[in-house]
């Protein structure tokens, strides 16, 4: 990925197109309570697809290990953020009496009223 046009192709195809698919996959897997390793397997297939399209459409090297690692890493980061965000929303929506948001990606247990009253005393 040395050239500037390759970076534009990488951002356009891998990050935008396959990143969009990664967002949808992450959300779908979180909504169906699937573990993260399933997401990693799907991202591996997406990275192979991205490399094939780089080869077929832009005449890049099909067997570029570094290109595959870049594609896999970018798609995986996007998918994991989408998975974690969807899982956080799911936990808060499904168990509103027990969990609350703790930032955009995480949740925490709500503090029981007894602990709050005990701290104030």
Secondary structure, 3 states (H helix, E strand, C coil): CCCHHHHHHHHHHHHHHHHHHHHHHHHHHHHCCCCHHHHHHHHHHHHHHHHHHHHHHHCCCCCCHHHHHHHHHHHHHHHHHHHHHHHHHHHHHHCCCCEEECCCCCEEECCCHHHHHHHHC
